[in-house]
Amino acid sequence: MITTVMFDLDGTLLPMDNDEFSRGYLKMLAAKLAPHGYDPAKLINDIWSGVAAMVKNDGSCTNEEAFWRHFTGIYGAERVEKDKPVFEEFYANDFKLAQRFCGYNAKAAEVVRLVKQLDLRVCLATNPLFPHIATETRIGWAGLNKEDFELVTTYENCHYCKPNAGYYSEILATIGEKPENCLMVGNDAHEDTVPESLGMQVFVLTDCLINRQNAPLTWPHGGFDELEEHIKSLAGRG
């Protein structure tokens, strides 16, 4: 019996090719910053190195702090202080146009509603590399809103990233739940199965499967129909 279901977002509740989405929206961001003196190609590389800094975060600061500390090391405090509002304005407004790089599946919202109807707790365990405003926008693209989730992980409220097991431990500590009571649902056969090492159950959604290591899918897996049946079974309603 489970009490909690954690969902990944990109490629899980929100269908997408992660590489296509990243290329598309970063090109938009670079175009936004170009008039402020940023070389687009260099900026994109520097953002990726900032992402790497977040992935390497050891828990000593938030991912937001890790990113901007790294970015400040490249461009200097004065320039970052001056231009950071431009980045924030991009995510609050321009980023909405990046929806064109994503798909949509109505079953995503249906499965979240099912979890709530079963009186289970539901969290959004999306890799916390984005500010909350960008994450809330992507939630909307999936036909949901932030109020559908007890917790939404963002770069402001997390101190680790996937695939660090510390990311999942932090979620468990935040919501006060035991790992054996939780199911993690994601489309990445590496990043989203790590919580199994903590004692959580996992389900690999295969609609937009990422399996860079070509690992055998030994975990419960399938599409949204199979996921719904699996959740009902774990909730004692199968």
C-alpha positions in Angstrom: 0.0 0.0 0.0 1.3 3.4 -1.0 0.4 6.8 0.4 2.2 9.1 -2.1 2.9 9.3 -5.8 5.7 11.5 -7.1 5.6 12.5 -10.8 8.4 13.7 -13.1 7.2 16.5 -15.4 9.3 16.8 -18.6 8.7 13.7 -20.8 6.3 12.3 -18.2 3.3 14.5 -17.5 4.4 16.8 -20.3 5.4 14.9 -23.5 8.5 16.2 -25.1 11.9 15.4 -26.6 14.1 16.9 -23.9 16.9 17.7 -26.3 14.6 19.5 -28.8 13.0 21.4 -26.0 16.3 22.5 -24.5 17.7 23.6 -27.9 14.5 25.5 -28.7 14.0 27.4 -25.5 17.7 28.2 -25.0 17.8 29.7 -28.4 14.9 31.9 -27.4 16.7 32.9 -24.2 19.9 33.7 -26.1 18.0 35.9 -28.5 16.5 37.8 -25.5 19.9 38.4 -24.0 21.8 39.2 -27.2 20.8 42.9 -27.2 22.3 43.1 -23.7 25.8 42.2 -25.1 25.7 38.4 -24.7 27.2 36.2 -27.4 24.4 33.7 -28.0 26.6 30.6 -28.5 28.7 31.4 -25.4 25.7 32.2 -23.3 24.1 28.9 -24.1 27.4 27.1 -23.2 27.6 29.1 -19.9 24.0 28.2 -19.0 24.8 24.5 -19.5 27.9 24.9 -17.3 25.6 26.5 -14.7 23.3 23.5 -15.0 26.3 21.3 -14.4 27.0 23.3 -11.3 23.5 22.6 -10.0 23.8 18.9 -10.8 27.0 18.8 -8.7 25.4 20.6 -5.8 26.3 18.9 -2.6 23.4 20.3 -0.6 25.3 23.2 0.9 23.2 25.8 -1.0 20.0 25.9 -3.1 20.3 25.1 -6.7 19.4 28.7 -7.4 22.4 29.8 -5.4 24.6 27.3 -7.1 23.6 28.5 -10.6 24.0 32.2 -10.0 27.3 31.7 -8.1 28.7 29.9 -11.1 27.2 32.5 -13.5 28.6 35.4 -11.5 32.0 33.7 -11.6 31.9 34.0 -15.4 30.3 37.4 -15.9 31.0 39.3 -12.7 28.6 40.4 -9.9 27.9 43.9 -11.4 26.7 42.5 -14.7 24.7 39.7 -13.2 23.0 42.1 -10.8 22.1 44.4 -13.8 20.9 41.7 -16.2 19.3 39.1 -13.8 15.9 40.9 -14.2 16.1 40.3 -17.9 16.4 36.5 -17.3 13.5 36.7 -14.8 11.4 38.6 -17.3 12.1 35.9 -20.0 10.9 33.1 -17.8 7.8 35.1 -16.7 6.8 36.0 -20.2 8.8 34.9 -23.3 9.2 31.3 -22.0 5.5 30.7 -22.6 6.2 30.5 -26.3 8.4 27.4 -25.7 5.2 25.4 -25.5 5.6 24.8 -29.2 8.5 22.5 -28.4 6.2 20.2 -26.3 3.4 17.8 -26.8 0.2 17.3 -24.8 -1.5 14.2 -23.5 -4.8 14.6 -21.6 -4.1 11.3 -19.8 -1.5 13.1 -17.8 -4.0 15.3 -15.9 -6.3 12.3 -15.7 -3.8 10.2 -13.8 -3.1 13.0 -11.4 -6.8 13.3 -10.7 -7.0 9.6 -10.2 -4.2 9.8 -7.6 -6.1 12.5 -5.7 -9.4 10.6 -6.0 -7.7 7.6 -4.3 -6.8 10.0 -1.4 -3.1 9.6 -2.1 -0.6 12.5 -1.7 0.8 13.8 -5.0 4.1 15.6 -5.6 5.8 17.0 -8.6 9.3 15.6 -8.6 10.7 17.4 -11.6 14.4 17.9 -11.9 14.8 21.3 -10.0 16.8 23.2 -12.7 14.2 25.8 -13.4 12.8 28.8 -11.4 9.4 28.3 -10.0 7.7 30.5 -12.6 9.0 28.4 -15.5 8.0 25.2 -13.7 4.5 26.5 -13.1 4.2 27.4 -16.8 5.2 23.9 -17.8 2.7 22.5 -15.4 0.0 24.5 -17.2 1.1 23.1 -20.5 0.3 19.6 -19.1 -3.3 20.7 -18.3 -2.6 21.0 -14.5 -1.7 23.7 -12.0 0.6 24.0 -9.1 -2.3 23.5 -6.6 -2.7 20.0 -7.9 0.5 19.1 -6.1 1.4 19.1 -2.4 5.0 19.9 -3.4 6.6 21.2 -6.6 10.4 21.0 -6.7 12.2 24.0 -8.3 15.7 25.4 -8.2 14.6 27.8 -5.3 13.6 25.0 -2.9 16.0 22.2 -3.6 19.6 21.6 -2.7 20.2 18.6 -5.0 19.3 17.5 -8.6 18.6 14.2 -10.2 20.2 11.7 -10.3 21.5 12.4 -6.8 19.6 10.3 -4.3 19.8 13.3 -2.0 17.2 15.0 -4.2 14.7 12.3 -3.3 15.7 12.2 0.3 15.1 15.9 0.5 11.6 15.5 -0.9 10.8 12.7 1.7 12.1 14.9 4.5 10.1 17.9 3.3 6.8 16.0 3.1 7.5 13.8 6.1 7.0 10.5 4.4 8.7 7.1 4.4 10.3 5.8 1.2 8.4 2.5 1.3 5.1 4.4 1.1 6.0 6.2 -2.2 5.9 5.5 -5.9 8.1 7.6 -8.3 6.8 7.9 -11.8 9.2 9.1 -14.5 10.4 8.5 -18.1 14.1 8.4 -17.5 15.3 4.8 -16.8 18.3 6.2 -14.9 17.4 9.4 -13.1 13.8 8.4 -12.1 14.7 4.9 -10.9 17.4 6.1 -8.4 14.8 6.4 -5.5 14.6 2.6 -5.6 17.9 2.6 -3.7 16.1 4.4 -0.9 13.3 1.9 -0.8 10.7 3.7 -3.0 8.8 1.9 -5.7 9.2 3.2 -9.3 7.3 3.1 -12.5 8.9 4.0 -15.9 6.6 5.7 -18.2 7.6 4.7 -21.7 5.8 7.2 -23.9 8.9 9.5 -24.0 11.4 7.0 -22.7 14.9 8.1 -22.0 17.2 5.1 -21.6 20.7 6.3 -22.5 22.4 3.3 -20.9 20.0 0.8 -22.7 19.1 -0.7 -19.3 16.7 -3.6 -19.3 13.3 -2.3 -18.1 13.1 -4.5 -15.1 10.8 -2.1 -13.3 7.1 -1.8 -13.8 6.7 0.2 -17.0 4.3 1.1 -19.8 2.0 3.9 -20.9 -0.6 5.8 -18.9 -3.2 3.0 -19.0 -0.7 0.6 -17.4 0.3 3.3 -14.9 -3.3 3.9 -13.8 -3.8 0.2 -13.2 -0.5 0.0 -11.3 -1.4 2.9 -9.1 -4.8 1.4 -8.3 -3.2 -1.9 -7.5 -0.7 -0.3 -5.1 -3.5 1.7 -3.5 -5.5 -1.5 -2.9 -8.0 -0.6 -5.5 -6.9 -2.9 -8.2 
